[in-house]
Amino acid sequence: MEVEHVPGRYERRPAVRSRQLATGTLACPTCDAPVLPDPGGNSPADLIACGYCRRIGPVRDFLSLAEPTRPTRVAVRLRLAVPA
């Protein structure tokens, strides 16, 4: 089967590799209430809010890598875009 090339139209999808670096907990730094991440994931600079005390801040402020991890466990991943 031959693939037809349509001039001027293409889709570029860079390959993405990820590696888990750590397991942590997302909890409010003010009241220590668990905070749920977005279903698609968050980057450290994304804003997140506490549902209990309404504190708003970047995800990195809510992330704790200390042991023991508490109920809102998250996987900390590093994603590298691989050039095509």
N, CA, C and O atoms as a printed pandas DataFrame, in Angstrom:
     atom_number atom_name residue_name chain_id  residue_number  x_coord  y_coord  z_coord
0              1         N          MET        A               1    0.844   -1.173    0.000
1              2        CA          MET        A               1    0.000    0.000    0.000
2              3         C          MET        A               1    0.891    1.237    0.000
3              4         O          MET        A               1    1.801    1.349    0.822
4              5         N          GLU        A               2    0.642    2.134   -0.887
5              6        CA          GLU        A               2    1.447    3.341   -1.026
6              7         C          GLU        A               2    0.797    4.494   -0.265
7              8         O          GLU        A               2   -0.421    4.665   -0.322
8              9         N          VAL        A               3    1.599    5.284    0.445
9             10        CA          VAL        A               3    1.102    6.421    1.208
10            11         C          VAL        A               3    1.208    7.666    0.335
11            12         O          VAL        A               3    2.254    7.941   -0.253
12            13         N          GLU        A               4    0.115    8.408    0.262
13            14        CA          GLU        A               4    0.089    9.616   -0.554
14            15         C          GLU        A               4    0.613   10.794    0.263
15            16         O          GLU        A               4    0.213   10.969    1.414
16            17         N          HIS        A               5    1.478   11.582   -0.297
17            18        CA          HIS        A               5    2.032   12.768    0.359
18            19         C          HIS        A               5    1.219   13.982   -0.062
19            20         O          HIS        A               5    1.059   14.241   -1.255
20            21         N          VAL        A               6    0.710   14.721    0.904
21            22        CA          VAL        A               6   -0.059   15.928    0.615
22            23         C          VAL        A               6    0.861   17.113    0.885
23            24         O          VAL        A               6    1.258   17.331    2.029
24            25         N          PRO        A               7    1.207   17.884   -0.148
25            26        CA          PRO        A               7    2.122   19.006    0.031
26            27         C          PRO        A               7    1.590   20.044    1.019
27            28         O          PRO        A               7    0.404   20.375    1.011
28            29         N          GLY        A               8    2.478   20.546    1.865
29            30        CA          GLY        A               8    2.132   21.607    2.793
30            31         C          GLY        A               8    1.453   21.148    4.077
31            32         O          GLY        A               8    1.204   21.969    4.960
32            33         N          ARG        A               9    1.153   19.888    4.202
33            34        CA          ARG        A               9    0.494   19.390    5.408
34            35         C          ARG        A               9    1.326   18.271    6.022
35            36         O          ARG        A               9    1.699   17.311    5.348
36            37         N          TYR        A              10    1.608   18.414    7.313
37            38        CA          TYR        A              10    2.314   17.354    8.017
38            39         C          TYR        A              10    2.033   17.501    9.503
39            40         O          TYR        A              10    1.624   18.565    9.969
40            41         N          GLU        A              11    2.249   16.459   10.217
41            42        CA          GLU        A              11    2.090   16.457   11.661
42            43         C          GLU        A              11    3.402   16.019   12.277
43            44         O          GLU        A              11    3.960   14.981   11.920
44            45         N          ARG        A              12    3.882   16.819   13.201
45            46        CA          ARG        A              12    5.142   16.500   13.863
46            47         C          ARG        A              12    4.844   16.090   15.298
47            48         O          ARG        A              12    4.241   16.848   16.057
48            49         N          ARG        A              13    5.263   14.911   15.657
49            50        CA          ARG        A              13    5.078   14.411   17.018
50            51         C          ARG        A              13    6.426   14.016   17.583
51            52         O          ARG        A              13    6.936   12.936   17.286
52            53         N          PRO        A              14    7.013   14.893   18.405
53            54        CA          PRO        A              14    8.299   14.517   18.988
54            55         C          PRO        A              14    8.134   13.373   19.980
55            56         O          PRO        A              14    7.160   13.319   20.730
56            57         N          ALA        A              15    9.079   12.480   19.971
57            58        CA          ALA        A              15    9.065   11.371   20.922
58            59         C          ALA        A              15    9.360   11.914   22.316
59            60         O          ALA        A              15   10.187   12.811   22.480
60            61         N          VAL        A              16    8.693   11.374   23.297
61            62        CA          VAL        A              16    8.902   11.819   24.678
62            63         C          VAL        A              16    9.286   10.616   25.518
63            64         O          VAL        A              16    8.635    9.572   25.473
64            65         N          ARG        A              17   10.340   10.779   26.275
65            66        CA          ARG        A              17   10.766    9.750   27.213
66            67         C          ARG        A              17   10.591   10.304   28.614
67            68         O          ARG        A              17   10.824   11.488   28.858
68            69         N          SER        A              18   10.183    9.451   29.522
69            70        CA          SER        A              18   10.055    9.911   30.898
70            71         C          SER        A              18   10.675    8.883   31.837
71            72         O          SER        A              18   10.765    7.695   31.529
72            73         N          ARG        A              19   11.087    9.372   32.964
73            74        CA          ARG        A              19   11.697    8.513   33.982
74            75         C          ARG        A              19   11.212    8.998   35.345
75            76         O          ARG        A              19   11.210   10.197   35.627
76            77         N          GLN        A              20   10.801    8.050   36.187
77            78        CA          GLN        A              20   10.354    8.415   37.520
78            79         C          GLN        A              20   11.564    8.704   38.393
79            80         O          GLN        A              20   12.476    7.886   38.508
80            81         N          LEU        A              21   11.557    9.882   39.005
81            82        CA          LEU        A              21   12.662   10.293   39.870
82            83         C          LEU        A              21   12.390   10.002   41.342
83            84         O          LEU        A              21   13.290    9.623   42.092
84            85         N          ALA        A              22   11.128   10.187   41.744
85            86        CA          ALA        A              22   10.806   10.034   43.167
86            87         C          ALA        A              22    9.303    9.838   43.336
87            88         O          ALA        A              22    8.530    9.981   42.389
88            89         N          THR        A              23    8.913    9.510   44.554
89            90        CA          THR        A              23    7.511    9.479   44.940
90            91         C          THR        A              23    7.348   10.496   46.050
91            92         O          THR        A              23    8.147   10.543   46.985
92            93         N          GLY        A              24    6.317   11.304   45.943
93            94        CA          GLY        A              24    6.123   12.354   46.933
94            95         C          GLY        A              24    4.672   12.476   47.333
95            96         O          GLY        A              24    3.848   11.623   47.002
96            97         N          THR        A              25    4.363   13.544   48.047
97            98        CA          THR        A              25    3.018   13.830   48.531
98            99         C          THR        A              25    2.672   15.251   48.140
99           100         O          THR        A              25    3.504   16.152   48.247
100          101         N          LEU        A              26    1.430   15.455   47.682
101          102        CA          LEU        A              26    0.933   16.808   47.443
102          103         C          LEU        A              26    0.045   17.188   48.617
103          104         O          LEU        A              26   -1.021   16.604   48.813
104          105         N          ALA        A              27    0.483   18.160   49.389
105          106        CA          ALA        A              27   -0.283   18.635   50.543
106          107         C          ALA        A              27   -0.052   20.129   50.697
107          108         O          ALA        A              27    1.004   20.648   50.337
108          109         N          CYS        A              28   -1.042   20.806   51.229
109          110        CA          CYS        A              28   -0.953   22.258   51.429
110          111         C          CYS        A              28    0.130   22.578   52.463
111          112         O          CYS        A              28    0.145   21.988   53.543
112          113         N          PRO        A              29    1.034   23.507   52.139
113          114        CA          PRO        A              29    2.084   23.858   53.107
114          115         C          PRO        A              29    1.547   24.637   54.308
115          116         O          PRO        A              29    2.233   24.736   55.325
116          117         N          THR        A              30    0.335   25.191   54.212
117          118        CA          THR        A              30   -0.247   25.956   55.306
118          119         C          THR        A              30   -1.023   25.069   56.272
119          120         O          THR        A              30   -0.781   25.104   57.479
120          121         N          CYS        A              31   -1.964   24.266   55.743
121          122        CA          CYS        A              31   -2.844   23.481   56.615
122          123         C          CYS        A              31   -2.601   21.974   56.527
123          124         O          CYS        A              31   -3.220   21.216   57.274
124          125         N          ASP        A              32   -1.722   21.520   55.641
125          126        CA          ASP        A              32   -1.344   20.118   55.456
126          127         C          ASP        A              32   -2.482   19.238   54.920
127          128         O          ASP        A              32   -2.429   18.014   55.042
128          129         N          ALA        A              33   -3.502   19.856   54.333
129          130        CA          ALA        A              33   -4.586   19.082   53.712
130          131         C          ALA        A              33   -4.085   18.506   52.390
131          132         O          ALA        A              33   -3.317   19.165   51.688
132          133         N          PRO        A              34   -4.506   17.282   52.036
133          134        CA          PRO        A              34   -4.097   16.706   50.760
134          135         C          PRO        A              34   -4.659   17.524   49.595
135          136         O          PRO        A              34   -5.771   18.045   49.676
136          137         N          VAL        A              35   -3.891   17.632   48.524
137          138        CA          VAL        A              35   -4.293   18.386   47.333
138          139         C          VAL        A              35   -4.215   17.444   46.141
139          140         O          VAL        A              35   -3.223   16.737   45.965
140          141         N          LEU        A              36   -5.260   17.437   45.326
141          142        CA          LEU        A              36   -5.300   16.551   44.170
142          143         C          LEU        A              36   -4.651   17.204   42.956
143          144         O          LEU        A              36   -4.924   18.367   42.657
144          145         N          PRO        A              37   -3.791   16.463   42.254
145          146        CA          PRO        A              37   -3.191   17.000   41.028
146          147         C          PRO        A              37   -4.188   16.927   39.873
147          148         O          PRO        A              37   -5.200   16.231   39.962
148          149         N          ASP        A              38   -3.899   17.645   38.795
149          150        CA          ASP        A              38   -4.707   17.548   37.582
150          151         C          ASP        A              38   -4.554   16.151   37.002
151          152         O          ASP        A              38   -3.487   15.551   37.131
152          153         N          PRO        A              39   -5.602   15.614   36.361
153          154        CA          PRO        A              39   -5.520   14.259   35.799
154          155         C          PRO        A              39   -4.383   14.083   34.788
155          156         O          PRO        A              39   -3.800   13.003   34.700
156          157         N          GLY        A              40   -4.065   15.126   34.031
157          158        CA          GLY        A              40   -3.001   15.032   33.033
158          159         C          GLY        A              40   -1.617   15.295   33.583
159          160         O          GLY        A              40   -0.630   15.174   32.858
160          161         N          GLY        A              41   -1.528   15.649   34.846
161          162        CA          GLY        A              41   -0.235   15.959   35.450
162          163         C          GLY        A              41   -0.012   17.453   35.560
163          164         O          GLY        A              41   -0.736   18.250   34.964
164          165         N          ASN        A              42    0.986   17.816   36.318
165          166        CA          ASN        A              42    1.345   19.209   36.543
166          167         C          ASN        A              42    2.842   19.366   36.420
167          168         O          ASN        A              42    3.599   18.425   36.657
168          169         N          SER        A              43    3.266   20.559   36.049
169          170        CA          SER        A              43    4.686   20.881   36.095
170          171         C          SER        A              43    4.934   21.655   37.392
171          172         O          SER        A              43    3.983   22.160   37.988
172          173         N          PRO        A              44    6.170   21.760   37.836
173          174        CA          PRO        A              44    6.445   22.440   39.114
174          175         C          PRO        A              44    5.968   23.892   39.171
175          176         O          PRO        A              44    5.669   24.391   40.256
176          177         N          ALA        A              45    5.892   24.575   38.043
177          178        CA          ALA        A              45    5.494   25.989   38.027
178          179         C          ALA        A              45    3.988   26.197   37.896
179          180         O          ALA        A              45    3.513   27.320   38.067
180          181         N          ASP        A              46    3.220   25.142   37.594
181          182        CA          ASP        A              46    1.763   25.275   37.472
182          183         C          ASP        A              46    1.164   25.687   38.809
183          184         O          ASP        A              46    1.642   25.284   39.869
184          185         N          LEU        A              47    0.098   26.503   38.744
185          186        CA          LEU        A              47   -0.584   26.909   39.969
186          187         C          LEU        A              47   -1.570   25.835   40.395
187          188         O          LEU        A              47   -2.211   25.187   39.567
188          189         N          ILE        A              48   -1.675   25.663   41.707
189          190        CA          ILE        A              48   -2.590   24.684   42.296
190          191         C          ILE        A              48   -3.179   25.342   43.544
191          192         O          ILE        A              48   -2.565   26.236   44.126
192          193         N          ALA        A              49   -4.371   24.897   43.953
193          194        CA          ALA        A              49   -5.029   25.516   45.106
194          195         C          ALA        A              49   -5.446   24.458   46.114
195          196         O          ALA        A              49   -5.780   23.329   45.753
196          197         N          CYS        A              50   -5.422   24.840   47.368
197          198        CA          CYS        A              50   -5.892   23.981   48.453
198          199         C          CYS        A              50   -7.408   24.134   48.534
199          200         O          CYS        A              50   -7.917   25.255   48.561
200          201         N          GLY        A              51   -8.122   23.027   48.571
201          202        CA          GLY        A              51   -9.570   23.074   48.669
202          203         C          GLY        A              51  -10.070   23.408   50.061
203          204         O          GLY        A              51  -11.247   23.722   50.238
204          205         N          TYR        A              52   -9.189   23.343   51.054
205          206        CA          TYR        A              52   -9.606   23.595   52.437
206          207         C          TYR        A              52   -9.364   25.053   52.849
207          208         O          TYR        A              52  -10.299   25.748   53.247
208          209         N          CYS        A              53   -8.117   25.514   52.756
209          210        CA          CYS        A              53   -7.804   26.879   53.208
210          211         C          CYS        A              53   -7.694   27.885   52.059
211          212         O          CYS        A              53   -7.503   29.078   52.290
212          213         N          ARG        A              54   -7.816   27.397   50.820
213          214        CA          ARG        A              54   -7.816   28.231   49.606
214          215         C          ARG        A              54   -6.461   28.844   49.259
215          216         O          ARG        A              54   -6.399   29.781   48.464
216          217         N          ARG        A              55   -5.395   28.339   49.831
217          218        CA          ARG        A              55   -4.061   28.846   49.469
218          219         C          ARG        A              55   -3.778   28.481   48.016
219          220         O          ARG        A              55   -4.077   27.370   47.579
220          221         N          ILE        A              56   -3.203   29.414   47.275
221          222        CA          ILE        A              56   -2.848   29.201   45.875
222          223         C          ILE        A              56   -1.347   29.403   45.742
223          224         O          ILE        A              56   -0.782   30.336   46.313
224          225         N          GLY        A              57   -0.706   28.520   44.982
225          226        CA          GLY        A              57    0.726   28.645   44.760
226          227         C          GLY        A              57    1.188   27.636   43.733
227          228         O          GLY        A              57    0.398   26.818   43.262
228          229         N          PRO        A              58    2.466   27.688   43.380
229          230        CA          PRO        A              58    3.003   26.714   42.425
230          231         C          PRO        A              58    3.057   25.314   43.034
231          232         O          PRO        A              58    3.195   25.158   44.248
232          233         N          VAL        A              59    2.949   24.315   42.186
233          234        CA          VAL        A              59    2.961   22.916   42.623
234          235         C          VAL        A              59    4.185   22.611   43.474
235          236         O          VAL        A              59    4.086   21.857   44.441
236          237         N          ARG        A              60    5.339   23.184   43.133
237          238        CA          ARG        A              60    6.572   22.892   43.886
238          239         C          ARG        A              60    6.444   23.255   45.361
239          240         O          ARG        A              60    7.116   22.653   46.199
240          241         N          ASP        A              61    5.581   24.243   45.701
241          242        CA          ASP        A              61    5.381   24.608   47.104
242          243         C          ASP        A              61    4.539   23.573   47.845
243          244         O          ASP        A              61    4.629   23.472   49.068
244          245         N          PHE        A              62    3.723   22.804   47.126
245          246        CA          PHE        A              62    2.832   21.822   47.721
246          247         C          PHE        A              62    3.443   20.418   47.738
247          248         O          PHE        A              62    2.902   19.519   48.381
248          249         N          LEU        A              63    4.544   20.225   47.051
249          250        CA          LEU        A              63    5.161   18.908   46.917
250          251         C          LEU        A              63    6.154   18.641   48.032
251          252         O          LEU        A              63    7.043   19.451   48.297
252          253         N          SER        A              64    5.992   17.491   48.687
253          254        CA          SER        A              64    6.930   17.067   49.717
254          255         C          SER        A              64    7.505   15.716   49.310
255          256         O          SER        A              64    6.758   14.803   48.957
256          257         N          LEU        A              65    8.817   15.588   49.357
257          258        CA          LEU        A              65    9.478   14.326   49.047
258          259         C          LEU        A              65    9.912   13.588   50.310
259          260         O          LEU        A              65   10.595   12.566   50.235
260          261         N          ALA        A              66    9.515   14.107   51.463
261          262        CA          ALA        A              66    9.904   13.510   52.745
262          263         C          ALA        A              66    9.160   12.198   52.989
263          264         O          ALA        A              66    8.020   12.026   52.559
264          265         N          GLU        A              67    9.816   11.289   53.676
265          266        CA          GLU        A              67    9.205   10.019   54.078
266          267         C          GLU        A              67    8.529   10.223   55.424
267          268         O          GLU        A              67    9.017   11.050   56.195
268          269         N          PRO        A              68    7.477    9.554   55.759
269          270        CA          PRO        A              68    6.712    8.677   54.884
270          271         C          PRO        A              68    5.764    9.498   54.018
271          272         O          PRO        A              68    5.298   10.561   54.430
272          273         N          THR        A              69    5.481    9.001   52.818
273          274        CA          THR        A              69    4.523    9.690   51.963
274          275         C          THR        A              69    3.130    9.466   52.528
275          276         O          THR        A              69    2.844    8.418   53.107
276          277         N          ARG        A              70    2.276   10.448   52.357
277          278        CA          ARG        A              70    0.913   10.373   52.884
278          279         C          ARG        A              70   -0.055   10.003   51.766
279          280         O          ARG        A              70    0.384    9.763   50.642
280          281         N          PRO        A              71   -1.359    9.949   52.039
281          282        CA          PRO        A              71   -2.319    9.416   51.066
282          283         C          PRO        A              71   -2.295   10.017   49.661
283          284         O          PRO        A              71   -2.544    9.285   48.703
284          285         N          THR        A              72   -2.015   11.277   49.490
285          286        CA          THR        A              72   -1.998   11.845   48.143
286          287         C          THR        A              72   -0.613   11.667   47.539
287          288         O          THR        A              72    0.139   12.630   47.392
288          289         N          ARG        A              73   -0.282   10.426   47.190
289          290        CA          ARG        A              73    1.036   10.123   46.611
290          291         C          ARG        A              73    1.058   10.492   45.142
291          292         O          ARG        A              73    0.087   10.284   44.414
292          293         N          VAL        A              74    2.171   11.039   44.727
293          294        CA          VAL        A              74    2.365   11.393   43.326
294          295         C          VAL        A              74    3.715   10.876   42.861
295          296         O          VAL        A              74    4.648   10.758   43.655
296          297         N          ALA        A              75    3.821   10.568   41.577
297          298        CA          ALA        A              75    5.100   10.179   40.978
298          299         C          ALA        A              75    5.735   11.431   40.386
299          300         O          ALA        A              75    5.103   12.148   39.610
300          301         N          VAL        A              76    6.965   11.686   40.750
301          302        CA          VAL        A              76    7.703   12.815   40.208
302          303         C          VAL        A              76    8.489   12.293   39.013
303          304         O          VAL        A              76    9.388   11.465   39.165
304          305         N          ARG        A              77    8.149   12.778   37.830
305          306        CA          ARG        A              77    8.760   12.288   36.593
306          307         C          ARG        A              77    9.507   13.397   35.883
307          308         O          ARG        A              77    9.132   14.568   35.948
308          309         N          LEU        A              78   10.558   13.008   35.213
309          310        CA          LEU        A              78   11.320   13.903   34.349
310          311         C          LEU        A              78   11.014   13.490   32.910
311          312         O          LEU        A              78   11.226   12.338   32.529
312          313         N          ARG        A              79   10.515   14.433   32.117
313          314        CA          ARG        A              79   10.207   14.129   30.717
314          315         C          ARG        A              79   11.176   14.870   29.820
315          316         O          ARG        A              79   11.365   16.080   29.947
316          317         N          LEU        A              80   11.786   14.128   28.913
317          318        CA          LEU        A              80   12.711   14.699   27.951
318          319         C          LEU        A              80   12.139   14.535   26.556
319          320         O          LEU        A              80   11.760   13.432   26.163
320          321         N          ALA        A              81   12.074   15.622   25.810
321          322        CA          ALA        A              81   11.638   15.535   24.420
322          323         C          ALA        A              81   12.825   15.088   23.588
323          324         O          ALA        A              81   13.903   15.677   23.666
324          325         N          VAL        A              82   12.631   14.061   22.804
325          326        CA          VAL        A              82   13.681   13.517   21.955
326          327         C          VAL        A              82   13.531   14.115   20.568
327          328         O          VAL        A              82   12.459   14.002   19.973
328          329         N          PRO        A              83   14.579   14.753   20.027
329          330        CA          PRO        A              83   14.445   15.350   18.703
330          331         C          PRO        A              83   14.160   14.292   17.643
331          332         O          PRO        A              83   14.701   13.186   17.668
332          333         N          ALA        A              84   13.295   14.673   16.716
333          334        CA          ALA        A              84   12.909   13.743   15.659
334          335         C          ALA        A              84   13.939   13.691   14.553
335          336         O          ALA        A              84   13.766   12.953   13.583
